[in-house]
């Protein structure tokens, strides 16, 4: 393991008498090889503006600085702000914002703090306790972010990138495939963090799709959730329980779509979910 990020982290903790806070999910990545792999995977270059959520003690931010055009780093922990300002003072393309990312208007921040924007990528080691809200913050509220490279809990990473028919494929998987091109990049052992978390991690990439089918998204999202409500039940049983459509009617609908009546939700591709949900919405609601 390369020691420079390890030394940086140890030095910052000691110099500023900092304490690692579990409430903020602070597990500092101290392996330079993993940091370098994340940056390479992010596809960031000198024409890329980068958003980092939770820079921690700045190990990855510093390494991103010469690669990216500008970096906008959001840190929620008040105790880290002055130490980070000191560290980042030698890197003029890093802008630090002290706030909870969930409270921000991301696209407005991009307009205010970033110059000559061509593309915006998110590169972050997300706090595991709040991964999903942060992810959906970007997916639902930003029109400027085009790619996310995220470190998250291994089990969550598998679900976010799961393929049809696998045990990890669920409603979240369908939603990710609807909104993004999702890729599982590599697993990260708990031993490369300080302190080590209780679980292994993984790095995933989400390339946001520029165009998507024009559908009733709220209904589609609800439909997916209901289709997977009880994984061991068939699609017919779950949809019958959710929407009170007679099972014989559902059998006829599935037959029209060439779907076996014993099919479970995990067997359906995203495109099939889209056409099926739209059909049911148009004919029963």
C-alpha positions in Angstrom: 0.0 0.0 0.0 1.3 3.4 -0.9 1.8 5.5 2.3 1.4 9.1 1.2 -2.4 9.3 1.7 -2.0 7.4 4.9 0.6 9.9 6.1 -1.6 12.8 5.0 -4.5 11.4 6.9 -2.6 10.6 10.1 -0.9 14.0 9.9 -4.1 15.9 9.5 -5.8 14.1 12.4 -2.9 14.8 14.7 -2.1 18.4 13.6 -5.7 19.6 14.0 -6.7 17.3 16.8 -9.5 15.9 14.8 -11.8 13.0 15.8 -13.4 10.6 13.4 -17.2 11.0 13.6 -19.4 8.0 13.0 -22.5 10.2 12.6 -21.0 11.5 9.4 -19.9 8.1 8.1 -16.2 9.1 8.2 -14.0 6.3 6.9 -11.0 7.9 5.3 -9.5 6.2 2.2 -5.8 5.8 2.7 -4.7 3.8 -0.3 -3.2 5.8 -3.1 -3.6 3.0 -5.6 -7.4 2.9 -5.0 -7.6 6.7 -5.2 -5.8 6.6 -8.5 -8.1 3.9 -9.8 -11.1 5.9 -8.8 -9.8 9.0 -10.6 -9.0 7.0 -13.7 -12.4 5.4 -13.7 -14.1 8.8 -13.4 -12.8 9.8 -16.9 -12.2 13.3 -15.5 -9.8 15.4 -17.6 -8.8 19.1 -17.9 -12.1 19.9 -19.5 -14.1 18.3 -16.7 -15.6 20.0 -13.7 -15.8 17.7 -10.7 -18.1 17.7 -7.8 -16.9 15.8 -4.7 -19.2 15.0 -1.8 -17.4 14.6 1.5 -13.8 15.4 0.7 -12.9 14.2 4.2 -9.3 15.2 4.8 -8.7 16.0 1.1 -6.6 13.0 -0.1 -8.6 12.4 -3.2 -9.4 16.1 -3.8 -5.7 16.9 -4.0 -5.0 14.1 -6.5 -8.0 15.3 -8.6 -6.8 18.9 -8.7 -4.2 18.5 -11.5 -6.5 16.2 -13.5 -9.8 18.2 -13.4 -10.5 21.8 -14.6 -12.3 22.8 -11.4 -13.5 21.0 -8.3 -16.5 21.8 -6.1 -16.2 20.0 -2.8 -19.0 19.8 -0.3 -18.2 19.1 3.4 -20.8 19.0 6.2 -18.4 18.7 9.2 -17.6 22.1 10.6 -14.4 20.8 12.3 -12.9 19.9 8.9 -13.5 23.3 7.2 -10.5 25.3 8.4 -8.1 22.4 8.0 -9.3 21.8 4.4 -9.1 25.5 3.6 -5.5 25.4 4.7 -4.8 22.3 2.6 -6.7 23.5 -0.4 -5.0 27.0 -0.4 -2.3 25.7 -2.6 -4.8 24.4 -5.2 -6.7 27.4 -6.7 -9.1 25.2 -8.8 -10.7 23.7 -5.6 -13.7 25.5 -4.2 -14.9 24.3 -0.7 -18.5 24.6 0.4 -19.5 24.0 4.0 -23.0 22.6 3.7 -25.1 19.4 3.5 -25.2 18.5 -0.2 -28.9 17.6 0.3 -29.7 21.3 1.0 -28.0 22.7 -2.1 -29.3 23.7 -5.5 -26.6 21.8 -7.4 -27.1 23.3 -10.8 -27.2 26.8 -9.3 -23.9 26.1 -7.5 -22.4 24.9 -10.8 -23.5 28.2 -12.5 -22.2 30.3 -9.6 -18.9 28.6 -8.7 -17.7 26.9 -12.0 -16.4 28.7 -15.1 -16.8 27.7 -18.7 -18.5 24.4 -17.9 -18.3 21.7 -20.6 -19.0 18.6 -18.6 -19.6 17.9 -14.9 -18.8 14.6 -13.2 -19.4 13.6 -9.6 -16.5 11.7 -7.9 -17.2 10.7 -4.3 -16.7 8.3 -1.5 -20.2 8.6 -0.3 -21.2 8.1 3.4 -22.9 4.8 3.4 -25.8 5.8 5.7 -27.0 8.4 3.2 -25.9 7.0 -0.2 -29.4 6.7 -1.8 -30.6 10.2 -0.9 -27.4 11.8 -2.3 -27.6 9.7 -5.5 -31.2 10.6 -6.2 -30.4 14.3 -5.4 -28.1 14.3 -8.5 -30.3 12.1 -10.6 -33.6 14.0 -10.0 -32.4 17.6 -9.6 -29.5 18.2 -11.8 -29.5 18.7 -15.6 -25.8 19.4 -15.7 -24.2 16.4 -14.1 -23.6 13.7 -16.7 -21.5 11.1 -14.9 -21.1 9.8 -11.4 -18.2 7.7 -10.1 -19.1 6.5 -6.6 -17.6 4.5 -3.8 -20.4 2.9 -1.9 -21.2 -0.2 0.2 -20.5 -3.4 -1.8 -24.0 -4.8 -1.4 -25.6 -1.5 -2.5 -23.2 -1.3 -5.5 -24.3 -4.7 -6.6 -27.9 -3.7 -6.5 -27.3 -0.4 -8.3 -25.6 -2.2 -11.2 -27.4 -5.6 -11.2 -28.5 -7.3 -14.4 -31.9 -8.8 -15.2 -32.4 -12.3 -13.7 -29.7 -12.0 -11.0 -30.4 -12.2 -7.3 -29.4 -8.6 -6.7 -31.7 -7.2 -9.4 -34.5 -5.2 -7.8 -36.5 -2.0 -8.1 -33.4 0.1 -7.6 -31.6 -1.7 -10.3 -34.5 -1.1 -12.8 -34.5 2.6 -11.9 -30.7 2.9 -12.4 -30.9 1.2 -15.8 -33.8 3.5 -16.8 -31.8 6.6 -15.9 -28.2 5.6 -16.4 -25.7 3.2 -18.0 -24.5 1.6 -14.8 -21.2 -0.3 -14.4 -19.7 -2.2 -11.5 -16.0 -1.3 -11.7 -14.1 -3.0 -8.8 -14.5 -4.1 -5.2 -12.6 -2.3 -2.4 -11.6 -4.1 0.8 -12.4 -2.6 4.2 -8.7 -2.7 5.0 -7.9 0.4 2.9 -9.9 2.8 5.1 -9.2 4.5 8.4 -11.0 3.3 10.5 -12.0 0.2 8.6 -15.8 0.1 8.0 -17.8 -3.0 8.9 -18.4 -3.9 5.2 -16.5 -4.0 2.0 -17.0 -1.3 -0.6 -17.1 -1.0 -4.4 -16.7 1.6 -7.1 -19.4 2.0 -9.7 -19.9 4.4 -12.6 -23.3 5.8 -13.6 -23.4 7.6 -17.0 -26.7 9.5 -17.1 -28.7 8.9 -20.2 -29.3 12.0 -22.3 -32.6 10.8 -23.6 -35.2 8.6 -22.0 -38.7 7.5 -23.1 -41.4 10.0 -22.4 -43.5 8.3 -19.7 -45.3 9.0 -16.5 -42.3 8.7 -14.2 -44.1 8.8 -10.8 -46.4 6.0 -11.9 -43.4 4.0 -13.4 -41.4 4.3 -10.2 -44.4 3.2 -8.1 -45.1 0.3 -10.6 -41.5 -1.0 -10.2 -41.7 -0.8 -6.4 -45.0 -2.8 -6.4 -43.7 -5.3 -9.0 -40.9 -6.2 -6.6 -43.0 -5.8 -3.4 -42.6 -9.5 -2.6 -39.8 -11.1 -4.6 -41.0 -14.7 -4.2 -44.4 -13.8 -5.6 -45.2 -13.7 -9.3 -45.6 -10.5 -11.1 -49.4 -11.2 -11.4 -49.8 -11.6 -7.6 -47.8 -8.4 -6.8 -49.7 -6.3 -9.3 -53.1 -7.7 -8.3 -52.3 -6.8 -4.6 -51.2 -3.3 -5.6 -53.7 -2.3 -8.2 -56.7 -4.6 -7.6 -56.7 -5.7 -11.2 -58.3 -9.2 -11.6 -55.7 -11.9 -12.1 -57.4 -13.2 -15.3 -57.1 -9.7 -16.7 -53.4 -9.6 -15.8 -52.8 -13.0 -17.4 -54.3 -11.7 -20.6 -52.2 -8.6 -20.5 -49.0 -10.5 -19.9 -49.8 -12.9 -22.7 -50.1 -9.9 -25.0 -46.6 -8.9 -24.0 -45.3 -12.5 -24.4 -44.7 -12.8 -20.7 -45.3 -16.1 -18.9 -47.9 -15.9 -16.2 -45.5 -17.4 -13.7 -42.9 -14.7 -14.3 -41.4 -12.8 -11.4 -40.3 -9.2 -11.6 -36.6 -10.0 -11.6 -37.0 -11.6 -15.1 -38.1 -8.4 -16.8 -35.9 -6.0 -18.8 -36.3 -2.3 -18.2 -37.9 -1.8 -21.6 -40.6 -4.3 -20.7 -41.3 -2.6 -17.4 -41.7 0.7 -19.3 -44.2 -0.6 -21.9 -46.1 -2.7 -19.3 -46.4 0.1 -16.8 -47.6 2.5 -19.5 -50.2 0.1 -20.7 -51.6 -0.5 -17.2 -51.6 3.3 -16.5 -53.4 4.1 -19.7 -56.0 1.4 -19.4 -56.7 1.3 -15.7 -56.0 4.8 -14.3 
